[in-house]
Amino acid sequence: MRIIFMGSPEFSVPILSSIISAGHDVVAVYCQPPRPAGRGKKERLTPVHSHALELGLDVRHPVNFKSKEAVSDFAALKADIAVVVAYGLILPQEILDSVDKGCLNIHASLLPRWRGAAPIHRAIISGDASTGICIMQMDAGLDTGDVLYHKETEILPSDTTAVLHDRLAHIGSQCIVDVLKKYAFLEAVPQSDIGIIYASKIDKNESKIDWNKSAIEIDRQIRGLSPFPGAWFDDGEQRVKVLMSEVVEGSGFPGEILDHATIACQSGALKLTRLQRAGKGAMDIKNFLLGYNFPNKKLN
């Protein structure tokens, strides 16, 4: 097929590669524009932009599709289908209607649960037993289109957002090839009106650890926010990010340090296994403790 690919972050890269490897003709790649980043505020390309340039593909990055020129340029590509993966813009109806077979969206949840911006984070934080990939026929709503294909995967007790992100990207890269191959024979199924939940963007205010919650809840928070923005505690002098933890037996006042790496919670306790101080790299607990001493008091 002649395909327009639309995506921006790292999650979209293996999916683009998979479409190319399957022999499809990617006539253009749309992504978010380069934006200032880092200390020097130099313009940084999105991961999809960089990868598409390496592949020698035509890359386009309009700020939006409000101009007639942007819409006409898109339609002029005469693509059979558009594949959209974490592109970063809601597509207007004009764009959806300008592709012969419509636009497919690859979404990292089992719709209608976790529509929106942060489905992977929210699934872990909420303690979901499983999640997956849905490929939907796009409409003008936010992740509301009819579902053509879905594949489920278990959320393991050790999964962080980073680990689950990579697994779902791999699953998505396999699923889209299958969908494109069988597209003419697939039936789009409307999403249920029951169980609709929106995955709102992660707010940094959600990152501070509240030891008055249960160990299970805090462990989900830590894994769901790892590696970014990272759940953290204040030791009285600095913030320390916790990137991995393990629920263990133990009791005490919430925030009480039971030993050098185990903290009492409202119920149960957490053994902290991977941490990071400001300006330092992430370390496993053994190496972290070589240069850090927990305070001899309760954590805030």
SEGURO-348953 format. One record per residue (C-alpha): x, y, z. Coordinates in nm, 3 decimals, decimal comma, always signed. Example, Ala and Ser with C-alpha at 12.3 -4.5 7.8 and 13.67 -1.06 7.14 Angstrom:
<pts>
     east    north       up
   +1,230   -0,450   +0,780
   +1,367   -0,106   +0,714
</pts>
This chain:
<pts>
     east    north       up
   +0,000   +0,000   +0,000
   +0,089   +0,367   -0,032
   +0,107   +0,475   +0,330
   +0,139   +0,804   +0,514
   +0,299   +0,742   +0,853
   +0,224   +0,985   +1,136
   +0,411   +0,956   +1,465
   +0,665   +1,135   +1,681
   +0,812   +0,960   +1,991
   +1,033   +0,655   +2,036
   +0,723   +0,434   +2,070
   +0,645   +0,493   +1,700
   +0,990   +0,408   +1,560
   +0,973   +0,023   +1,556
   +0,627   +0,046   +1,402
   +0,755   +0,258   +1,114
   +1,045   +0,015   +1,065
   +0,807   -0,281   +1,060
   +0,588   -0,121   +0,791
   +0,894   -0,052   +0,575
   +1,025   -0,407   +0,624
   +0,688   -0,548   +0,515
   +0,739   -0,384   +0,175
   +0,489   -0,102   +0,194
   +0,557   +0,231   +0,023
   +0,574   +0,502   +0,288
   +0,516   +0,811   +0,075
   +0,565   +1,059   +0,361
   +0,627   +1,073   +0,733
   +0,452   +1,334   +0,945
   +0,582   +1,418   +1,292
   +0,596   +1,701   +1,544
   +0,827   +1,992   +1,450
   +1,180   +2,014   +1,597
   +1,171   +2,200   +1,928
   +1,434   +2,355   +2,159
   +1,562   +2,106   +2,417
   +1,850   +2,057   +2,659
   +2,068   +2,318   +2,824
   +2,167   +2,478   +2,497
   +1,806   +2,493   +2,378
   +1,910   +2,359   +2,039
   +1,632   +2,232   +1,818
   +1,592   +1,857   +1,859
   +1,429   +1,626   +1,607
   +1,171   +1,378   +1,727
   +1,286   +1,012   +1,724
   +1,059   +0,941   +1,427
   +1,199   +1,239   +1,236
   +1,557   +1,119   +1,289
   +1,472   +0,761   +1,194
   +1,281   +0,866   +0,882
   +1,576   +1,074   +0,762
   +1,804   +0,772   +0,809
   +1,565   +0,576   +0,588
   +1,562   +0,848   +0,324
   +1,191   +0,921   +0,364
   +1,007   +1,245   +0,296
   +0,953   +1,411   +0,637
   +0,692   +1,678   +0,702
   +0,609   +1,856   +1,026
   +0,329   +2,111   +0,999
   +0,234   +2,280   +1,325
   -0,130   +2,189   +1,253
   -0,371   +2,125   +0,967
   -0,565   +2,451   +0,990
   -0,434   +2,588   +0,660
   -0,576   +2,483   +0,323
   -0,219   +2,429   +0,202
   -0,141   +2,171   +0,475
   -0,461   +1,980   +0,394
   -0,407   +1,991   +0,017
   -0,043   +1,880   +0,053
   -0,159   +1,581   +0,257
   -0,431   +1,488   +0,007
   -0,193   +1,529   -0,288
   +0,008   +1,230   -0,164
   -0,282   +1,008   -0,277
   -0,210   +0,750   -0,008
   -0,415   +0,435   +0,031
   -0,409   +0,461   +0,409
   -0,252   +0,659   +0,694
   -0,106   +0,492   +1,003
   -0,103   +0,714   +1,313
   +0,098   +0,629   +1,625
   +0,135   +0,888   +1,903
   +0,150   +1,169   +1,648
   +0,061   +1,448   +1,890
   -0,224   +1,617   +1,701
   -0,593   +1,540   +1,671
   -0,660   +1,510   +1,298
   -0,947   +1,715   +1,153
   -1,219   +1,545   +0,952
   -1,076   +1,688   +0,629
   -0,757   +1,488   +0,682
   -0,941   +1,170   +0,780
   -1,153   +1,196   +0,464
   -0,862   +1,266   +0,230
   -0,716   +0,913   +0,248
   -0,882   +0,642   +0,039
   -0,906   +0,373   +0,310
   -0,900   +0,613   +0,603
   -0,660   +0,651   +0,896
   -0,561   +0,377   +1,139
   -0,451   +0,462   +1,491
   -0,234   +0,231   +1,703
   -0,314   +0,290   +2,070
   -0,139   +0,139   +2,374
   -0,439   +0,021   +2,575
   -0,740   -0,208   +2,555
   -1,001   +0,046   +2,450
   -1,225   +0,197   +2,573
   -1,011   +0,180   +2,889
   -0,736   +0,444   +2,896
   -0,820   +0,666   +2,604
   -0,588   +0,965   +2,590
   -0,233   +1,069   +2,655
   -0,075   +0,837   +2,914
   -0,230   +0,488   +2,886
   +0,084   +0,293   +2,983
   +0,154   +0,497   +3,297
   -0,211   +0,484   +3,407
   -0,247   +0,110   +3,356
   +0,047   +0,039   +3,588
   -0,043   +0,302   +3,848
   -0,400   +0,169   +3,864
   -0,285   -0,191   +3,911
   -0,436   -0,328   +3,590
   -0,365   -0,698   +3,539
   -0,326   -0,655   +3,164
   -0,317   -0,402   +2,882
   -0,250   -0,425   +2,513
   -0,259   -0,273   +2,167
   -0,571   -0,164   +1,983
   -0,575   -0,063   +1,617
   -0,879   +0,150   +1,539
   -1,032   +0,317   +1,239
   -0,997   +0,683   +1,331
   -1,284   +0,927   +1,364
   -1,286   +1,287   +1,483
   -1,301   +1,192   +1,854
   -1,018   +1,118   +2,095
   -0,949   +0,742   +2,063
   -1,317   +0,675   +1,997
   -1,295   +0,492   +1,662
   -1,414   +0,141   +1,582
   -1,155   -0,125   +1,668
   -1,020   -0,347   +1,390
   -0,770   -0,551   +1,592
   -0,643   -0,588   +1,945
   -0,382   -0,791   +2,129
   -0,354   -0,828   +2,505
   -0,044   -0,861   +2,723
   -0,007   -0,924   +3,096
   +0,131   -0,649   +3,316
   +0,399   -0,817   +3,524
   +0,471   -0,720   +3,888
   +0,817   -0,601   +3,777
   +0,700   -0,394   +3,480
   +0,790   -0,026   +3,474
   +0,649   +0,216   +3,220
   +0,979   +0,191   +3,028
   +0,965   -0,189   +3,007
   +0,596   -0,204   +2,917
   +0,642   +0,078   +2,664
   +0,901   -0,124   +2,473
   +0,696   -0,443   +2,484
   +0,385   -0,269   +2,354
   +0,582   -0,096   +2,077
   +0,706   -0,438   +1,967
   +0,354   -0,582   +1,979
   +0,225   -0,284   +1,781
   +0,491   -0,330   +1,516
   +0,375   -0,690   +1,466
   +0,003   -0,612   +1,477
   +0,007   -0,335   +1,215
   +0,172   -0,559   +0,956
   -0,099   -0,820   +1,014
   -0,374   -0,558   +0,993
   -0,244   -0,410   +0,669
   -0,221   -0,758   +0,520
   -0,575   -0,856   +0,620
   -0,731   -0,510   +0,604
   -0,994   -0,592   +0,340
   -1,127   -0,879   +0,552
   -1,133   -0,716   +0,897
   -1,454   -0,596   +1,060
   -1,439   -0,276   +1,264
   -1,619   -0,320   +1,598
   -1,761   -0,016   +1,780
   -1,615   +0,045   +2,125
   -1,827   -0,033   +2,427
   -1,999   +0,252   +2,610
   -1,907   +0,076   +2,936
   -1,564   +0,109   +3,097
   -1,455   +0,433   +2,931
   -1,162   +0,584   +3,125
   -0,933   +0,869   +3,017
   -0,559   +0,850   +3,074
   -0,478   +1,211   +3,157
   -0,124   +1,342   +3,115
   +0,112   +1,274   +3,402
   +0,142   +1,579   +3,628
   +0,469   +1,623   +3,817
   +0,261   +1,686   +4,129
   +0,177   +1,315   +4,122
   +0,543   +1,223   +4,171
   +0,595   +1,277   +4,544
   +0,568   +0,953   +4,741
   +0,309   +0,956   +5,019
   +0,414   +0,693   +5,271
   +0,062   +0,705   +5,417
   -0,049   +0,491   +5,123
   -0,009   +0,115   +5,109
   +0,313   -0,045   +4,988
   +0,125   -0,189   +4,691
   -0,005   +0,154   +4,585
   +0,336   +0,319   +4,620
   +0,507   +0,039   +4,428
   +0,264   +0,092   +4,141
   +0,331   +0,465   +4,151
   +0,707   +0,407   +4,141
   +0,688   +0,164   +3,849
   +0,431   +0,372   +3,663
   +0,646   +0,687   +3,682
   +0,974   +0,511   +3,600
   +1,186   +0,642   +3,439
   +1,008   +0,977   +3,391
   +0,918   +1,188   +3,574
   +1,016   +0,949   +3,854
   +0,853   +0,910   +4,195
   +1,056   +1,078   +4,471
   +1,094   +1,132   +4,843
   +1,257   +1,416   +5,038
   +1,525   +1,310   +5,289
   +1,537   +1,656   +5,444
   +1,821   +1,777   +5,224
   +1,745   +1,661   +4,871
   +1,501   +1,479   +4,654
   +1,577   +1,118   +4,571
   +1,403   +0,945   +4,283
   +1,293   +0,586   +4,326
   +1,284   +0,396   +3,998
   +1,226   +0,040   +4,121
   +1,099   -0,114   +4,441
   +0,973   -0,439   +4,589
   +0,680   -0,495   +4,825
   +0,805   -0,677   +5,137
   +0,682   -0,769   +5,482
   +0,735   -0,508   +5,751
   +0,551   -0,256   +5,964
   +0,608   +0,075   +6,131
   +0,501   +0,438   +6,117
   +0,451   +0,550   +5,755
   +0,787   +0,672   +5,625
   +0,986   +0,503   +5,904
   +1,318   +0,364   +5,782
   +1,321   -0,001   +5,888
   +1,671   -0,057   +5,751
   +1,895   +0,112   +5,493
   +1,659   +0,046   +5,203
   +1,323   -0,062   +5,346
   +1,056   +0,195   +5,430
   +0,737   +0,138   +5,625
   +0,412   +0,234   +5,453
   +0,057   +0,266   +5,582
   +0,032   -0,108   +5,528
   +0,331   -0,324   +5,441
   +0,674   -0,198   +5,350
   +0,881   -0,121   +5,042
   +1,235   -0,226   +4,969
   +1,386   +0,037   +4,739
   +1,598   -0,131   +4,472
   +1,692   +0,138   +4,218
   +1,738   +0,507   +4,296
   +1,876   +0,829   +4,157
   +2,001   +1,151   +4,316
   +1,998   +1,486   +4,137
   +2,287   +1,512   +3,893
   +2,371   +1,142   +3,927
   +2,290   +0,837   +3,720
   +2,039   +0,575   +3,826
   +2,193   +0,300   +4,043
   +2,091   -0,030   +4,195
   +2,061   -0,013   +4,572
   +2,399   -0,175   +4,642
   +2,593   +0,087   +4,448
   +2,362   +0,367   +4,558
   +2,439   +0,301   +4,925
   +2,814   +0,334   +4,863
   +2,765   +0,710   +4,839
   +2,446   +0,769   +5,033
   +2,320   +0,721   +5,386
   +1,951   +0,722   +5,465
   +1,872   +0,968   +5,744
   +1,814   +0,820   +6,089
   +1,456   +0,940   +6,092
   +1,123   +0,915   +5,920
   +1,099   +1,024   +5,557
   +0,853   +1,298   +5,465
</pts>
